[in-house]
């Protein structure tokens, strides 16, 4: 079933994308929650017109995302966590902690736009991916240190 997304959905697509999904997923989840609409001919024409109107705004957002990625550069974050004797941390490092560490360095990145490459449950060096824009992804390194 072909649908038009009304907002970004991780693993599926971005706002105003035309995507193919299974009918049950569309009818039972995406459409009732307001995340998508059925891609009829008239809806496709309206979507195409909307895309034309926001193209300039989207270009500015992409440039801002590229500028933020360039400013972040090869920064390495230090994240403190309580550590047991074996080197394992209590709990795990989350995207909220990474977002807070970036905020302390002067970069505003929403925690929902951060994804961890692997679960962080011990002291060491890790990487995370920032999804700043649909065309701009940036990897950052962070060290988990004992508190």
Buried (B, 14 or more C-beta within 10 A) or exposed (E): BEBBBBEBBEEBBBBBBBBEBEEEBBBEEBBEEEBBBEBEEEBEEEBEEEEEEEEEEBEEBBEEBBEBBEEBEEEEBEBBBEBEEEEEBEEBBBBEBBBEBBEEEEBEBEBEBBEBEEEBBBBEEBEBBBBBBBEBBBEBEBEBEEE
